[in-house]
């Protein structure tokens, strides 16, 4: 069985379900810092333009989860768990008006997990 690179908590999954009901298909992009901090951003699918500098780590609740290749180099040995926290974040992510924000927890993969990681997806050139 392949090891996922990104997973979601039940609480965060409930928020995703609410957002999908309102907006339709969604996607995530892990922010690299700067203005919005380093947090997962949720958008309507296609509203955030991914390109050749991005990599898809996997899918959570039928939502692609993207990150820049440069940032992935730092996180490639970690399992990302998408969770929520109460309070407004300072971002353009869809959950902000609900009074919560998505956040990423991480832990290092075990040696056994590293041997069976799901493959990454890249934009076709």
C-alpha positions as CSV (number, residue, x, y, z in Angstrom):
1,X,0.0,0.0,0.0
2,X,1.4,3.4,-1.0
3,X,2.1,6.0,1.7
4,X,0.3,9.4,1.2
5,X,2.4,12.5,1.4
6,X,-0.6,14.6,2.6
7,X,-3.6,13.7,4.8
8,X,-6.4,15.7,6.4
9,X,-8.0,15.6,9.8
10,X,-11.7,14.9,10.2
11,X,-12.3,18.4,11.5
12,X,-10.6,20.0,8.4
13,X,-12.5,17.5,6.2
14,X,-15.8,18.9,7.5
15,X,-14.7,22.5,6.5
16,X,-13.7,21.2,3.1
17,X,-17.2,19.7,2.7
18,X,-18.8,23.0,3.6
19,X,-16.6,24.8,1.1
20,X,-17.3,22.3,-1.7
21,X,-21.0,22.7,-1.1
22,X,-20.7,26.5,-1.6
23,X,-18.0,26.7,-4.2
24,X,-17.8,23.4,-6.0
25,X,-14.5,21.6,-6.7
26,X,-11.5,22.9,-4.7
27,X,-7.7,22.8,-4.7
28,X,-5.0,23.5,-2.1
29,X,-1.6,25.2,-2.5
30,X,0.9,25.3,0.4
31,X,2.0,28.9,0.8
32,X,5.7,29.4,1.0
33,X,5.5,32.3,3.5
34,X,5.7,36.0,2.7
35,X,2.4,37.8,3.1
36,X,0.2,35.0,4.1
37,X,2.5,33.0,6.3
38,X,3.3,29.3,5.6
39,X,-0.2,27.8,5.5
40,X,-2.3,25.8,3.1
41,X,-4.5,27.9,1.0
42,X,-7.8,26.6,-0.4
43,X,-9.1,27.9,-3.7
44,X,-11.8,27.0,-6.1
45,X,-10.3,24.5,-8.5
46,X,-8.4,26.4,-11.2
47,X,-8.5,29.8,-9.4
48,X,-4.8,29.4,-8.4
49,X,-2.7,28.9,-11.5
50,X,-0.1,26.1,-10.9
51,X,2.7,25.8,-13.3
52,X,6.0,24.1,-14.0
53,X,7.4,25.3,-10.7
54,X,4.8,23.4,-8.7
55,X,4.3,19.8,-7.7
56,X,1.2,17.9,-6.7
57,X,1.8,16.0,-3.5
58,X,-1.5,14.1,-3.6
59,X,-5.2,14.5,-3.0
60,X,-7.2,15.2,0.1
61,X,-11.0,15.0,0.0
62,X,-10.8,15.0,-3.9
63,X,-8.8,18.2,-3.8
64,X,-5.3,18.4,-5.4
65,X,-2.6,19.6,-2.9
66,X,0.1,21.6,-4.6
67,X,3.4,23.1,-3.4
68,X,6.3,24.8,-5.2
69,X,9.2,22.5,-6.2
70,X,11.6,24.6,-4.2
71,X,9.6,24.4,-1.0
72,X,9.0,20.6,-1.6
73,X,12.8,20.1,-1.4
74,X,12.6,21.1,2.3
75,X,9.5,19.1,3.0
76,X,10.0,16.0,0.9
77,X,10.7,13.8,3.9
78,X,7.7,14.8,5.9
79,X,4.0,13.7,6.1
80,X,1.8,16.8,5.9
81,X,-1.4,16.7,7.9
82,X,-3.9,19.4,7.1
83,X,-5.9,20.6,10.1
84,X,-7.9,23.7,11.1
85,X,-7.5,26.3,13.8
86,X,-10.1,28.7,15.1
87,X,-9.4,32.4,14.3
88,X,-9.1,34.3,11.1
89,X,-5.9,33.9,9.1
90,X,-4.6,36.7,7.0
91,X,-4.9,35.1,3.6
92,X,-7.1,34.8,0.6
93,X,-8.1,31.2,1.4
94,X,-11.8,30.3,1.2
95,X,-12.2,29.2,4.8
96,X,-11.3,32.5,6.3
97,X,-14.9,33.9,6.4
98,X,-15.9,30.8,8.5
99,X,-13.6,32.0,11.3
100,X,-11.1,29.2,10.9
101,X,-7.9,28.7,9.0
102,X,-6.2,25.6,7.6
103,X,-2.9,24.8,9.0
104,X,-0.2,22.2,8.3
105,X,1.3,19.9,10.8
106,X,4.3,17.8,9.7
107,X,6.3,14.8,10.9
108,X,9.2,13.0,9.4
109,X,8.4,9.8,7.4
110,X,9.7,6.6,8.9
111,X,12.2,4.5,6.9
112,X,9.4,2.1,6.0
113,X,7.1,4.9,4.8
114,X,9.8,6.4,2.7
115,X,10.1,3.2,0.7
116,X,6.5,3.3,-0.4
117,X,5.6,7.0,-1.0
118,X,3.0,7.9,-3.5
119,X,4.5,9.4,-6.7
120,X,4.4,13.1,-7.3
121,X,2.4,14.8,-10.2
122,X,4.0,17.5,-12.3
123,X,2.4,19.8,-14.9
124,X,3.0,18.3,-18.4
125,X,5.5,20.3,-20.5
